[in-house]
Each structure stands twice: as C-alpha cells, then as structure tokens.
Amino acid sequence: MKIYFVRHGESQANLDNHQGKTYYCGQLDVDLTQTGRNSAQALESYFNTKDIQHVYVSDLKRTVQTYSCIFPYDIPTTLTPLLRERSLGVFEGKNQQELEQISEYKKYFTQSSYMNFRNSYTQRVPQGENYQDVIDRFEAFFNHTVNSTYDTIVVVAHQILIRCALVYLGVLKREDAKQIHIENCKPIVVEI
C-alpha cells in the first residue's frame, strides 16, 4: 500500500503563531488562510496524476478545507475524528502567559518534569493527549478504518498525527519524530 500523508494548508493558528500571537491550538477548529487554500489548490494537479482509491481526512475544518481544494471532484472519502491533531486539552485557545497565572498549570512551565508536555510520549496536559495517545489513535484508525485492499490512499491530517503515524508505520524513530517538521501541503509518501 502507498500512503500519501498531507498536512493541512496554513491555518489561521499557524499564521497567528508566526506573527507572535502564540496560543495552543491542538484540536481548535480553525480555518485555512488564503495562503493555505492556495497551497492546497496547487496540489490538485499533483494528485490528478495518481491513482488514488480513497482519501481519509481529519474532520477538523482546516483539513476538510485542504481536502476540498485538493480534490474538488468526486472521490471516495472518509472523514474521521481519529485523524485529528493531538488534543492539548484545557490549554487549547490559551497562551503561556494566561496559563502561568493559573496555579495548577504553572508547573507545566516551571518544573522540568512537566515542561516537556509538547513533545512527550508520557506527559500530557489536563484533558489532553501525549504522543503515545496519538499513536494509539492512529493504530485504531489504521487497523479498523483503512481498507487494507487499497493500493493507494491519501491521509489529510496534522503535524503531530503525521509524526505519530510515521512512528507507528516504522518510518521514524520515536525520538526523531519529535524533531521533524511536517510542512504544510507537502506530501510525504510511504510504502508499506
């Protein structure tokens, strides 16, 4: 099976973070920017030349919008919450300064045993997920949702989900996954 992983186009949260308006996005349901839409539309011709049998898409707006730009034609598709970005729980929509003012969350920014929550396989914020949780979620998706008879599929998802999928599929080592940047709208091809 050949799998094309595509991270969504630039989202409003990506743009906000680049402009210094830093907050934790996670599973917040944010839209694509116009740049994000343009990047996704540019992939339409790339995928037109591929024999794609099915597309699996995270059910968040930024991935659904990316999918709609890449595949404006009818193609078998499944939207699923199993492909969502890692949940950052109660941190979503808040910035570090806000969270440091709340006594129960201050430790995530001051105590070394908590500070690695963003890139940890064990540490998570309240009501959030760690990398292992996302790997487990991808495993459930892969084993119960993906039709194993397909030769070629596309997965439109998110940076942490794709990192964890690549670990699950044996493409990346666990430690390497924490460092790799998954670019917006740059397909990663995996053959298994």
Backbone as a printed PyTorch tensor [residue, N CA C, xyz], in Angstrom:
tensor([[[  0.8460,  -1.1850,   0.0000],
         [  0.0000,   0.0000,   0.0000],
         [  0.8870,   1.2430,   0.0000]],

        [[  0.5010,   2.2040,  -0.8160],
         [  1.1770,   3.5000,  -0.8410],
         [  0.2640,   4.5060,  -0.1380]],

        [[  0.8400,   5.2270,   0.8180],
         [  0.0870,   6.2300,   1.5700],
         [  0.7270,   7.5930,   1.3370]],

        [[ -0.0840,   8.5480,   0.9140],
         [  0.3440,   9.9400,   0.8010],
         [ -0.1900,  10.6780,   2.0270]],

        [[  0.7100,  11.1220,   2.8910],
         [  0.3100,  11.9390,   4.0310],
         [  0.4180,  13.4060,   3.6250]],

        [[ -0.6360,  14.1700,   3.8890],
         [ -0.6350,  15.6000,   3.5850],
         [ -1.0680,  16.3530,   4.8370]],

        [[ -0.1910,  17.2280,   5.3180],
         [ -0.5830,  18.1280,   6.4000],
         [ -1.4180,  19.2470,   5.7840]],

        [[ -2.4290,  19.6700,   6.4980],
         [ -3.3080,  20.7430,   6.0260],
         [ -2.5140,  21.9770,   5.6050]],

        [[ -3.1340,  22.8210,   4.7980],
         [ -2.5300,  24.0930,   4.4220],
         [ -2.4120,  25.0080,   5.6310]],

        [[ -1.7240,  26.1270,   5.4350],
         [ -1.5400,  27.0700,   6.5430],
         [ -2.8910,  27.4430,   7.1460]],

        [[ -2.9990,  27.2690,   8.4560],
         [ -4.2380,  27.6210,   9.1550],
         [ -4.0890,  28.9970,   9.8020]],

        [[ -5.2080,  29.5270,  10.2630],
         [ -5.1560,  30.8110,  10.9530],
         [ -4.2830,  30.7070,  12.1970]],

        [[ -4.3260,  29.5670,  12.8770],
         [ -3.4800,  29.3770,  14.0690],
         [ -2.0020,  29.3510,  13.6960]],

        [[ -1.6550,  28.7020,  12.5660],
         [ -0.2560,  28.7120,  12.1070],
         [  0.1980,  30.1450,  11.8650]],

        [[ -0.6310,  30.9170,  11.1660],
         [ -0.2910,  32.3070,  10.8560],
         [ -0.1700,  33.1280,  12.1370]],

        [[ -1.1320,  32.9740,  13.0320],
         [ -1.0820,  33.7160,  14.2960],
         [  0.2130,  33.4330,  15.0450]],

        [[  0.6080,  32.1710,  15.1060],
         [  1.8390,  31.8150,  15.8190],
         [  3.0680,  32.4070,  15.1480]],

        [[  3.0910,  32.4450,  13.8130],
         [  4.2200,  33.0530,  13.0980],
         [  4.2740,  34.5590,  13.3290]],

        [[  3.1220,  35.1560,  13.6050],
         [  3.0630,  36.6020,  13.8180],
         [  3.1960,  36.9860,  15.2900]],

        [[  3.5330,  36.0120,  16.1290],
         [  3.7570,  36.3010,  17.5360],
         [  2.5230,  36.2440,  18.4130]],

        [[  1.3740,  35.8900,  17.8560],
         [  0.1430,  35.7450,  18.6480],
         [  0.0330,  34.2780,  19.0740]],

        [[  0.9750,  33.8570,  19.8780],
         [  1.1400,  32.4400,  20.1900],
         [  0.0690,  31.9420,  21.1540]],

        [[ -0.5980,  30.8680,  20.7580],
         [ -1.5330,  30.1610,  21.6300],
         [ -1.5150,  28.6930,  21.2380]],

        [[ -2.0170,  27.8630,  22.1180],
         [ -2.0520,  26.4230,  21.8700],
         [ -3.2980,  26.0940,  21.0590]],

        [[ -3.0980,  25.4920,  19.9060],
         [ -4.2160,  25.2160,  19.0060],
         [ -4.7890,  23.8210,  19.2300]],

        [[ -3.9750,  22.7820,  19.0700],
         [ -4.4760,  21.4190,  19.2400],
         [ -5.6590,  21.1370,  18.3350]],

        [[ -6.7960,  20.8220,  18.9330],
         [ -7.9850,  20.4760,  18.1590],
         [ -8.9660,  21.6370,  18.0020]],

        [[ -8.5150,  22.8730,  18.2510],
         [ -9.3900,  24.0110,  17.9490],
         [ -9.7580,  23.9400,  16.4740]],

        [[-10.9840,  24.2650,  16.1550],
         [-11.4520,  24.1220,  14.7790],
         [-11.2670,  25.4390,  14.0270]],

        [[-10.0590,  25.6580,  13.5120],
         [ -9.7160,  26.9120,  12.8370],
         [ -9.7130,  26.7270,  11.3200]],

        [[ -9.9220,  27.8340,  10.6170],
         [ -9.9540,  27.8360,   9.1520],
         [ -8.5550,  27.9300,   8.5620]],

        [[ -8.4870,  27.6360,   7.2630],
         [ -7.2670,  27.8960,   6.4960],
         [ -7.1710,  29.3840,   6.1950]],

        [[ -5.9470,  29.8590,   6.0010],
         [ -5.7330,  31.1990,   5.4580],
         [ -5.8320,  31.1020,   3.9340]],

        [[ -5.8110,  32.2360,   3.2640],
         [ -5.8090,  32.2010,   1.7970],
         [ -4.5390,  31.5260,   1.2850]],

        [[ -3.4190,  31.7610,   1.9510],
         [ -2.1770,  31.0680,   1.5850],
         [ -2.3560,  29.5640,   1.7090]],

        [[ -3.0160,  29.1240,   2.7650],
         [ -3.2860,  27.7020,   2.9560],
         [ -4.1590,  27.1250,   1.8580]],

        [[ -5.1720,  27.8770,   1.4500],
         [ -6.0470,  27.4260,   0.3540],
         [ -5.2620,  27.3440,  -0.9610]],

        [[ -4.4380,  28.3450,  -1.2060],
         [ -3.6480,  28.3500,  -2.4450],
         [ -2.6850,  27.1660,  -2.4930]],

        [[ -2.0360,  26.8720,  -1.3710],
         [ -1.1130,  25.7290,  -1.3150],
         [ -1.8450,  24.4230,  -1.5810]],

        [[ -3.0240,  24.2910,  -1.0090],
         [ -3.8080,  23.0700,  -1.2130],
         [ -4.2680,  22.9560,  -2.6650]],

        [[ -4.7240,  24.0580,  -3.2400],
         [ -5.1610,  24.0330,  -4.6460],
         [ -4.0200,  23.6410,  -5.5720]],

        [[ -2.8080,  24.0360,  -5.2180],
         [ -1.6440,  23.6900,  -6.0450],
         [ -1.3930,  22.1850,  -6.0690]],

        [[ -1.8870,  21.4610,  -5.0730],
         [ -1.7010,  20.0080,  -5.0390],
         [ -2.6910,  19.2510,  -5.9190]],

        [[ -3.7280,  19.9290,  -6.3760],
         [ -4.7240,  19.2330,  -7.2020],
         [ -4.0770,  18.5680,  -8.4090]],

        [[ -3.2300,  19.2820,  -9.1260],
         [ -2.5990,  18.7060, -10.3240],
         [ -1.6380,  17.5730,  -9.9520]],

        [[ -0.9970,  17.6640,  -8.7940],
         [ -0.1090,  16.5890,  -8.3310],
         [ -0.8930,  15.2900,  -8.1580]],

        [[ -2.0250,  15.3640,  -7.5020],
         [ -2.8030,  14.1550,  -7.2360],
         [ -3.6310,  13.6990,  -8.4340]],

        [[ -3.8720,  14.5920,  -9.3910],
         [ -4.5920,  14.1900, -10.6110],
         [ -3.8630,  13.0870, -11.3620]],

        [[ -2.5610,  13.0160, -11.2070],
         [ -1.7620,  12.0230, -11.9380],
         [ -1.6120,  10.7120, -11.1670]],

        [[ -2.1900,  10.6450,  -9.9710],
         [ -2.0720,   9.4490,  -9.1280],
         [ -3.3850,   8.6630,  -9.1790]],

        [[ -3.2770,   7.3690,  -9.0210],
         [ -4.4630,   6.5140,  -8.9750],
         [ -4.8750,   6.3300,  -7.5140]],

        [[ -5.5250,   7.3450,  -6.9680],
         [ -5.9310,   7.3410,  -5.5650],
         [ -7.2550,   6.5920,  -5.4340]],

        [[ -7.2870,   5.6200,  -4.5410],
         [ -8.5080,   4.8390,  -4.3540],
         [ -9.4000,   5.3790,  -3.2450]],

        [[ -8.7940,   6.0260,  -2.2530],
         [ -9.5930,   6.5360,  -1.1400],
         [ -8.8140,   7.6410,  -0.4420]],

        [[ -9.5510,   8.6170,   0.0920],
         [ -8.9470,   9.7000,   0.8670],
         [ -9.5470,   9.6590,   2.2700]],

        [[ -8.6760,   9.7040,   3.2640],
         [ -9.0900,   9.7520,   4.6660],
         [ -8.7070,  11.1250,   5.2060]],

        [[ -9.6590,  11.7860,   5.8760],
         [ -9.4800,  13.1820,   6.2550],
         [ -9.8810,  13.3830,   7.7170]],

        [[ -9.0480,  14.0990,   8.4600],
         [ -9.4400,  14.5550,   9.7930],
         [-10.6980,  15.3950,   9.6390]],

        [[-11.5900,  15.3120,  10.6080],
         [-12.8600,  16.0320,  10.4930],
         [-12.7900,  17.4900,  10.9440]],

        [[-11.5990,  18.0070,  11.2340],
         [-11.4740,  19.4240,  11.5880],
         [-11.4950,  20.2920,  10.3290]],

        [[-11.9740,  21.5400,  10.4720],
         [-12.1680,  22.4280,   9.3090],
         [-10.9260,  22.5950,   8.4490]],

        [[ -9.7670,  22.7860,   9.0710],
         [ -8.5730,  23.0700,   8.2830],
         [ -8.1870,  21.9070,   7.3750]],

        [[ -8.4560,  20.6810,   7.8020],
         [ -8.1480,  19.5340,   6.9480],
         [ -9.2450,  19.3060,   5.9160]],

        [[-10.4880,  19.5200,   6.3010],
         [-11.5950,  19.3760,   5.3410],
         [-11.4560,  20.4270,   4.2400]],

        [[-11.0860,  21.6470,   4.5990],
         [-10.8810,  22.6970,   3.5920],
         [ -9.7050,  22.3540,   2.6850]],

        [[ -8.6400,  21.8100,   3.2510],
         [ -7.4900,  21.3870,   2.4420],
         [ -7.9200,  20.3160,   1.4560]],

        [[ -8.6080,  19.3130,   1.9610],
         [ -9.1160,  18.2200,   1.1120],
         [ -9.9810,  18.7660,  -0.0280]],

        [[-10.8900,  19.6800,   0.2770],
         [-11.7970,  20.2240,  -0.7450],
         [-11.0450,  20.9600,  -1.8470]],

        [[ -9.9350,  21.5820,  -1.5070],
         [ -9.1190,  22.2740,  -2.5160],
         [ -8.3230,  21.2850,  -3.3680]],

        [[ -7.8280,  20.2250,  -2.7470],
         [ -7.0150,  19.2450,  -3.4760],
         [ -7.8770,  18.3640,  -4.3630]],

        [[ -9.0380,  17.9860,  -3.8510],
         [ -9.9170,  17.0420,  -4.5530],
         [-11.2900,  17.6700,  -4.7830]],

        [[-11.3980,  18.6150,  -5.7400],
         [-12.6930,  19.2540,  -5.9820],
         [-13.6620,  18.3490,  -6.7480]],

        [[-13.2140,  17.1640,  -7.0790],
         [-14.0300,  16.2040,  -7.8170],
         [-14.4380,  15.0680,  -6.8810]],

        [[-15.3350,  14.2370,  -7.3560],
         [-15.8540,  13.1350,  -6.5550],
         [-14.8080,  12.0320,  -6.4190]],

        [[-14.4680,  11.6930,  -5.1910],
         [-13.5200,  10.6150,  -4.9030],
         [-13.9620,   9.9700,  -3.5850]],

        [[-13.8710,   8.6590,  -3.4500],
         [-14.2700,   8.0270,  -2.1910],
         [-13.4850,   8.6130,  -1.0090]],

        [[-14.2240,   9.0500,   0.0070],
         [-13.6180,   9.7890,   1.1140],
         [-14.2570,   9.3980,   2.4370]],

        [[-13.4420,   9.3650,   3.4720],
         [-13.9190,   9.1420,   4.8350],
         [-13.3900,  10.2590,   5.7230]],

        [[-14.2930,  10.9820,   6.4010],
         [-13.9070,  11.9580,   7.4160],
         [-13.9540,  11.2540,   8.7640]],

        [[-12.9120,  11.4670,   9.5790],
         [-12.8580,  10.7670,  10.8600],
         [-12.1710,  11.5900,  11.9460]],

        [[-12.7070,  11.5590,  13.1620],
         [-12.0270,  12.2270,  14.2800],
         [-10.7510,  11.5030,  14.7030]],

        [[-10.5500,  10.2750,  14.2470],
         [ -9.3310,   9.5370,  14.5990],
         [ -8.0760,  10.1730,  14.0120]],

        [[ -8.2380,  11.0480,  13.0100],
         [ -7.0880,  11.7070,  12.3780],
         [ -6.8790,  13.1370,  12.8790]],

        [[ -7.5900,  13.5270,  13.9190],
         [ -7.4320,  14.8860,  14.4550],
         [ -6.0280,  15.1070,  15.0110]],

        [[ -5.6970,  16.3850,  15.1440],
         [ -4.4380,  16.7580,  15.7880],
         [ -4.4650,  16.3090,  17.2450]],

        [[ -3.2970,  16.2320,  17.8490],
         [ -3.2070,  15.8900,  19.2690],
         [ -3.9930,  16.9190,  20.0770]],

        [[ -4.7730,  16.4330,  21.0000],
         [ -5.5230,  17.3310,  21.8760],
         [ -4.5800,  17.9490,  22.9000]],

        [[ -4.7130,  19.2460,  23.0760],
         [ -3.9790,  19.9410,  24.1280],
         [ -4.9160,  20.3180,  25.2710]],

        [[ -6.0340,  19.6150,  25.3460],
         [ -6.9480,  19.7110,  26.4740],
         [ -7.3090,  21.1250,  26.8730]],

        [[ -7.1700,  21.4060,  28.1630],
         [ -7.5740,  22.7060,  28.7020],
         [ -6.6590,  23.8410,  28.2390]],

        [[ -5.5290,  23.5200,  27.6110],
         [ -4.6110,  24.5540,  27.1220],
         [ -5.0690,  25.1570,  25.7910]],

        [[ -5.9510,  24.4900,  25.0850],
         [ -6.3390,  24.9430,  23.7440],
         [ -6.9840,  26.3300,  23.7900]],

        [[ -6.4970,  27.1940,  22.9050],
         [ -7.0090,  28.5530,  22.8080],
         [ -6.3710,  29.5270,  23.7780]],

        [[ -5.4950,  29.0350,  24.6340],
         [ -4.8420,  29.8930,  25.6250],
         [ -3.3540,  30.0200,  25.3000]],

        [[ -2.7430,  31.0900,  25.7980],
         [ -1.2980,  31.2420,  25.6190],
         [ -0.5870,  30.9550,  26.9390]],

        [[  0.7190,  30.8710,  26.8700],
         [  1.5070,  30.5100,  28.0450],
         [  1.3140,  31.5060,  29.1790]],

        [[  1.2690,  32.7930,  28.8610],
         [  1.1280,  33.8080,  29.9000],
         [ -0.1810,  33.6160,  30.6790]],

        [[ -1.2690,  33.3230,  29.9740],
         [ -2.5490,  33.0730,  30.6450],
         [ -2.4540,  31.8660,  31.5670]],

        [[ -1.8600,  30.8020,  31.0480],
         [ -1.7980,  29.5440,  31.7920],
         [ -0.8960,  29.6380,  33.0150]],

        [[  0.1690,  30.4320,  32.9260],
         [  1.0790,  30.5930,  34.0680],
         [  0.3970,  31.2960,  35.2390]],

        [[ -0.6750,  32.0120,  34.9590],
         [ -1.4060,  32.7160,  36.0170],
         [ -2.3380,  31.7860,  36.8030]],

        [[ -2.5420,  30.5790,  36.2820],
         [ -3.4200,  29.6080,  36.9390],
         [ -2.5260,  28.6400,  37.7080]],

        [[ -2.6580,  28.6190,  39.0150],
         [ -1.7090,  27.8890,  39.8670],
         [ -1.5450,  26.4220,  39.4760]],

        [[ -2.6180,  25.7370,  39.1330],
         [ -2.4930,  24.3050,  38.8110],
         [ -1.7710,  24.0530,  37.4860]],

        [[ -1.6360,  25.0670,  36.6190],
         [ -0.9680,  24.8900,  35.3260],
         [  0.4360,  25.4770,  35.2870]],

        [[  0.7880,  26.2770,  36.2720],
         [  2.0950,  26.9400,  36.2840],
         [  3.2410,  25.9350,  36.2010]],

        [[  3.0690,  24.7540,  36.8070],
         [  4.1250,  23.7370,  36.8260],
         [  4.5250,  23.2770,  35.4250]],

        [[  3.6290,  23.4020,  34.4520],
         [  3.9460,  22.9800,  33.0830],
         [  4.9840,  23.8920,  32.4240]],

        [[  5.2500,  25.0200,  33.0610],
         [  6.2100,  25.9780,  32.5090],
         [  7.3870,  26.2310,  33.4440]],

        [[  7.3410,  25.6610,  34.6410],
         [  8.3990,  25.9220,  35.6180],
         [  9.0800,  24.6690,  36.1540]],

        [[  8.4290,  23.5210,  36.1090],
         [  9.0020,  22.2890,  36.6580],
         [  9.4430,  21.3680,  35.5250]],

        [[ 10.7030,  20.9630,  35.5800],
         [ 11.2730,  20.1830,  34.4720],
         [ 10.5140,  18.8910,  34.1910]],

        [[  9.9240,  18.2800,  35.1980],
         [  9.2000,  17.0230,  34.9690],
         [  7.8930,  17.2300,  34.2010]],

        [[  7.4420,  18.4710,  34.0640],
         [  6.2060,  18.7680,  33.3360],
         [  6.4340,  19.5280,  32.0290]],

        [[  7.5820,  20.1850,  31.9090],
         [  7.7950,  21.1410,  30.8180],
         [  7.8340,  20.5260,  29.4220]],

        [[  8.0110,  19.2330,  29.3140],
         [  8.1440,  18.5980,  28.0040],
         [  6.8060,  18.1170,  27.4360]],

        [[  5.6990,  18.6170,  27.9420],
         [  4.3910,  18.1110,  27.5270],
         [  4.1410,  18.2280,  26.0270]],

        [[  4.7770,  19.1530,  25.3530],
         [  4.5120,  19.3430,  23.9160],
         [  5.1340,  18.2520,  23.0560]],

        [[  6.1950,  17.6110,  23.5250],
         [  6.8940,  16.5930,  22.7330],
         [  7.1680,  15.3420,  23.5550]],

        [[  6.1710,  14.8730,  24.2600],
         [  6.3770,  13.7480,  25.1620],
         [  5.4840,  12.5630,  24.8020]],

        [[  6.0260,  11.3810,  25.0260],
         [  5.2370,  10.1530,  24.8580],
         [  4.5180,   9.7840,  26.1540]],

        [[  4.8290,  10.4770,  27.2450],
         [  4.2280,  10.1410,  28.5350],
         [  3.5130,  11.3170,  29.1920]],

        [[  4.0480,  12.5160,  29.0680],
         [  3.4850,  13.6900,  29.7270],
         [  2.3530,  14.2710,  28.8860]],

        [[  1.2720,  14.6510,  29.5430],
         [  0.1620,  15.3180,  28.8510],
         [ -0.4160,  16.3930,  29.7670]],

        [[ -1.0570,  17.3660,  29.1650],
         [ -1.7410,  18.3930,  29.9500],
         [ -3.1150,  17.8580,  30.3460]],

        [[ -3.7770,  18.4830,  31.3280],
         [ -5.1020,  18.0110,  31.7300],
         [ -6.0670,  17.9360,  30.5340]],

        [[ -6.7070,  16.7970,  30.4110],
         [ -7.6820,  16.5030,  29.3600],
         [ -7.0540,  16.4680,  27.9630]],

        [[ -5.7350,  16.3960,  27.8840],
         [ -5.0450,  16.3730,  26.5950],
         [ -4.4340,  15.0160,  26.3010]],

        [[ -3.6760,  14.9620,  25.2100],
         [ -3.0370,  13.7340,  24.7600],
         [ -1.5240,  13.9130,  24.6930]],

        [[ -0.8090,  12.8010,  24.8010],
         [  0.6180,  12.7950,  24.5280],
         [  0.8450,  12.0590,  23.2030]],

        [[  2.1030,  11.9470,  22.7880],
         [  2.3960,  11.2920,  21.5110],
         [  1.9070,   9.8430,  21.4840]],

        [[  2.0630,   9.1180,  22.5980],
         [  1.6240,   7.7200,  22.6040],
         [  0.1130,   7.6150,  22.4200]],

        [[ -0.6320,   8.5350,  23.0040],
         [ -2.0860,   8.5460,  22.8040],
         [ -2.4250,   8.7140,  21.3250]],

        [[ -1.6780,   9.5680,  20.6450],
         [ -1.9340,   9.8120,  19.2200],
         [ -1.5340,   8.5900,  18.3940]],

        [[ -0.4260,   7.9470,  18.7580],
         [ -0.0410,   6.7040,  18.0740],
         [ -1.1510,   5.6670,  18.2330]],

        [[ -1.6680,   5.5290,  19.4400],
         [ -2.7420,   4.5610,  19.6830],
         [ -3.9850,   4.8990,  18.8610]],

        [[ -4.2900,   6.1740,  18.7520],
         [ -5.4490,   6.6060,  17.9550],
         [ -5.2230,   6.3040,  16.4790]],

        [[ -3.9970,   6.5600,  15.9820],
         [ -3.7020,   6.2370,  14.5830],
         [ -3.7700,   4.7320,  14.3620]],

        [[ -3.2730,   3.9580,  15.3020],
         [ -3.3320,   2.4970,  15.1720],
         [ -4.7830,   2.0290,  15.0450]],

        [[ -5.6710,   2.5820,  15.8650],
         [ -7.0940,   2.2300,  15.7720],
         [ -7.6440,   2.5950,  14.3990]],

        [[ -7.2910,   3.7770,  13.9100],
         [ -7.7100,   4.1930,  12.5650],
         [ -7.1920,   3.2140,  11.5220]],

        [[ -5.9030,   2.9300,  11.5700],
         [ -5.2670,   2.1170,  10.5340],
         [ -5.8080,   0.6890,  10.5280]],

        [[ -6.0440,   0.1360,  11.6990],
         [ -6.4870,  -1.2540,  11.7850],
         [ -7.9870,  -1.4440,  11.5970]],

        [[ -8.7810,  -0.3970,  11.8480],
         [-10.2320,  -0.5720,  11.8100],
         [-10.9470,   0.2720,  10.7650]],

        [[-10.3040,   1.2820,  10.2220],
         [-10.9630,   2.1640,   9.2570],
         [-10.4110,   1.9920,   7.8530]],

        [[ -9.1060,   1.8420,   7.7240],
         [ -8.4820,   1.7440,   6.3990],
         [ -8.7840,   0.3790,   5.7820]],

        [[ -9.2130,   0.4040,   4.5370],
         [ -9.4470,  -0.8290,   3.7870],
         [ -8.0930,  -1.3370,   3.2990]],

        [[ -7.6610,  -2.4700,   3.8130],
         [ -6.3200,  -2.9830,   3.5050],
         [ -6.1780,  -3.4750,   2.0680]],

        [[ -7.2690,  -3.5280,   1.3190],
         [ -7.1650,  -3.9620,  -0.0800],
         [ -6.7880,  -2.8120,  -1.0070]],

        [[ -6.8160,  -1.5810,  -0.4930],
         [ -6.4500,  -0.4340,  -1.3260],
         [ -4.9520,  -0.4380,  -1.6010]],

        [[ -4.5950,  -0.0340,  -2.8160],
         [ -3.1840,   0.1010,  -3.1800],
         [ -2.6480,   1.4900,  -2.8650]],

        [[ -3.4970,   2.5250,  -3.0150],
         [ -3.0320,   3.9050,  -2.8660],
         [ -4.0960,   4.7440,  -2.1670]],

        [[ -3.6930,   5.3480,  -1.0440],
         [ -4.6090,   6.2080,  -0.2960],
         [ -3.9220,   7.5290,   0.0390]],

        [[ -4.7430,   8.5060,   0.4030],
         [ -4.2520,   9.7960,   0.8900],
         [ -4.8150,   9.9950,   2.2910]],

        [[ -3.9740,  10.4920,   3.1960],
         [ -4.3910,  10.8530,   4.5450],
         [ -4.1310,  12.3470,   4.7070]],

        [[ -5.1930,  13.1290,   4.8860],
         [ -5.0660,  14.5720,   5.1000],
         [ -5.2470,  14.8070,   6.5990]],

        [[ -4.1700,  15.2600,   7.2450],
         [ -4.1910,  15.3280,   8.7050],
         [ -3.3300,  16.4910,   9.2100]],

        [[ -2.6660,  16.2790,  10.3290],
         [ -1.9930,  17.3300,  11.0920],
         [ -0.5680,  16.9070,  11.4390]],

        [[  0.2440,  17.8910,  11.8210],
         [  1.6650,  17.6330,  12.0480],
         [  1.9290,  16.5200,  13.0720]],

        [[  1.3660,  16.6140,  14.2670],
         [  1.6590,  15.6090,  15.2930],
         [  1.0720,  14.2600,  14.8980]],

        [[ -0.1210,  14.2620,  14.3160],
         [ -0.7130,  12.9970,  13.8700],
         [  0.1850,  12.3300,  12.8370]],

        [[  0.6900,  13.0910,  11.8800],
         [  1.5520,  12.5110,  10.8440],
         [  2.8610,  12.0190,  11.4620]],

        [[  3.4490,  12.7880,  12.3570],
         [  4.6600,  12.3220,  13.0520],
         [  4.4040,  10.9640,  13.7090]],

        [[  3.3080,  10.8750,  14.4360],
         [  2.9890,   9.6390,  15.1640],
         [  2.6500,   8.4950,  14.2190]],

        [[  2.0030,   8.7930,  13.1050],
         [  1.7150,   7.7600,  12.1030],
         [  3.0150,   7.2010,  11.5410]],

        [[  3.9790,   8.0700,  11.2950],
         [  5.2620,   7.6250,  10.7540],
         [  6.0270,   6.7680,  11.7650]],

        [[  5.8600,   7.0520,  13.0420],
         [  6.4450,   6.1910,  14.0780],
         [  5.7420,   4.8370,  14.0540]],

        [[  4.4240,   4.8480,  14.0570],
         [  3.6570,   3.6010,  14.0660],
         [  4.0110,   2.7190,  12.8650]],

        [[  4.1900,   3.3350,  11.7100],
         [  4.4930,   2.5850,  10.4860],
         [  5.9680,   2.2040,  10.3680]],

        [[  6.7860,   2.6140,  11.3320],
         [  8.1980,   2.2380,  11.3400],
         [  9.0820,   3.0890,  10.4490]],

        [[  8.5740,   4.2260,  10.0050],
         [  9.3360,   5.1200,   9.1290],
         [ 10.2520,   6.0270,   9.9480]],

        [[  9.7980,   6.4390,  11.1200],
         [ 10.5740,   7.3100,  12.0090],
         [ 10.7920,   6.6280,  13.3490]],

        [[ 11.9300,   6.9320,  13.9660],
         [ 12.1640,   6.5110,  15.3460],
         [ 11.4270,   7.4800,  16.2590]],

        [[ 11.0750,   7.0060,  17.4250],
         [ 10.3000,   7.8170,  18.3710],
         [ 10.9650,   9.1680,  18.6580]],

        [[ 12.2580,   9.1730,  18.9030],
         [ 12.9400,  10.4270,  19.2250],
         [ 13.0190,  11.3520,  18.0140]],

        [[ 13.1920,  10.7880,  16.8280],
         [ 13.2670,  11.6060,  15.6150],
         [ 11.9440,  12.3000,  15.3210]],

        [[ 10.8510,  11.6540,  15.6790],
         [  9.5290,  12.2140,  15.3890],
         [  9.3030,  13.5420,  16.0970]],

        [[  9.9350,  13.7250,  17.2420],
         [  9.7600,  14.9670,  17.9920],
         [ 10.3860,  16.1620,  17.2800]],

        [[ 11.3680,  15.9050,  16.4340],
         [ 12.1400,  16.9850,  15.8190],
         [ 11.7050,  17.3310,  14.4010]],

        [[ 11.1400,  16.3740,  13.6850],
         [ 10.8610,  16.5810,  12.2650],
         [  9.7220,  17.5860,  12.0690]],

        [[  9.9410,  18.4910,  11.1360],
         [  8.8900,  19.4520,  10.7910],
         [  8.1190,  18.9010,   9.5950]],

        [[  6.8290,  18.7620,   9.7400],
         [  5.9630,  18.3260,   8.6430],
         [  5.4340,  19.5930,   7.9800]],

        [[  5.8490,  19.8340,   6.7580],
         [  5.4550,  21.0630,   6.0750],
         [  4.0020,  21.0060,   5.6300]],

        [[  3.3750,  22.1710,   5.6270],
         [  2.0060,  22.2700,   5.1300],
         [  1.9730,  21.9360,   3.6460]],

        [[  1.0410,  21.0780,   3.2580],
         [  0.7680,  20.7430,   1.8450],
         [  1.9840,  20.2210,   1.0800]],

        [[  2.8580,  19.5040,   1.7550],
         [  3.9890,  18.8280,   1.1020],
         [  3.8070,  17.3330,   1.3300]],

        [[  3.3400,  16.5940,   0.3230],
         [  3.0580,  15.1700,   0.5200],
         [  4.2860,  14.3760,   0.9630]],

        [[  4.0480,  13.4710,   1.8890],
         [  5.0450,  12.5010,   2.3290],
         [  4.5310,  11.1470,   1.8730]],

        [[  5.3390,  10.4370,   1.1010],
         [  4.9140,   9.1620,   0.5270],
         [  5.5490,   8.0200,   1.3090]],

        [[  4.7080,   7.0910,   1.7360],
         [  5.1630,   5.9230,   2.4870],
         [  4.6220,   4.6810,   1.7940]],

        [[  5.4930,   3.7080,   1.5880],
         [  5.0460,   2.4240,   1.0330],
         [  5.2040,   1.3620,   2.1020]],

        [[  4.1260,   0.6250,   2.3410],
         [  4.1800,  -0.4360,   3.3590],
         [  3.7600,  -1.7610,   2.7460]]])
